Amino acid sequence: MGTLVNYTTDKGVAVMTLNDPPVNAYTYEMFKELDGCILDARFDNDVHVIVITGHGEKYFSAGADINMLREADPTFKYYFCLHANETLTRLEQTPKLVIAAINGHAIGGGLEIALACDLRIAWDGNYQIGLPEVNLGVLPGTGGTQRLARLVGASRALEMMVEAKTLPLDEALLVGLIHKVWEVPDHETFMRRIMDYAHEFTPPHRASLAVGRIKRAVQAGADMSLDQGLALERELQGELFRSEDAKEGILAFTQKRKPAFRGR
């Protein structure tokens, strides 16, 4: 367990909690811990799904620590952004499903972390989602200009960023920034439901290798030509056909029974 990112595992699910109250703003030190946690989850064959959330009940993350940015020199800031980009790209390229459990405001770099996750699920509340960095005289520098545009379209993304527009959850859901909003009575119930949902994508319920390869096909293929994307899809499919889970899934279908996947 780190001091700024708490790391726990539960039956195939790794949970990474950004832990710097009150707003879980991140520093280089936090991102180094997050980077290490991502690598730990990647190399752990018993981890099939990653959940990222924030500590407490008000903030997922408010983004980069402004006091750190105020005091740092331009060279440090540049390498800080470079490392943050590399960390989130590593998360995005890990062939395991990543769920952002948005437990509060996801502003600036906090939303940029969530955008690098595969599924974004929010606890219903009076929270804001957005990239208002222009108010600081800078742009969203942890992938926001690229991932937001790819997610909601260049026109809407540009409008949101230049207007420093933050959205309530219902609007964020409507434009596709988040996938689900869950109305539950408290944070404990929200996280319990998140874990139940995450476990649906682990063996024996789901073929986690197939989930991970679907993720890679979509993530990598989005920036390829159709022919290149199809070639990647075939290679990933060929890999899956050699897996024990594919043999089990096909056999179970022919035997009219529920498959028991093993993640192998």
Protein Blocks (a to p, Z undefined) as FASTA:
>chain_A
ZZklccddeehiacddddddfklpacfklmmmmmmmmmmmmmmmkbmbdcdddehjkbfb
gcjafklmmmpcfklmmmmmmmmmmmmmmmmmpccdcddddfbdcehjlmmmmmmpmbdc
ddddddddddfklmnopacfehplmmmmmmnojklmmmmmmnopacdfklmmmnopambd
cddfbfklmmmmmmmmmmmmpcfkbcfklmmmmmmmmmmmmmpcfklmmmmmmmmmmmmm
mpmklmmmmmmmmnopacddehZZ
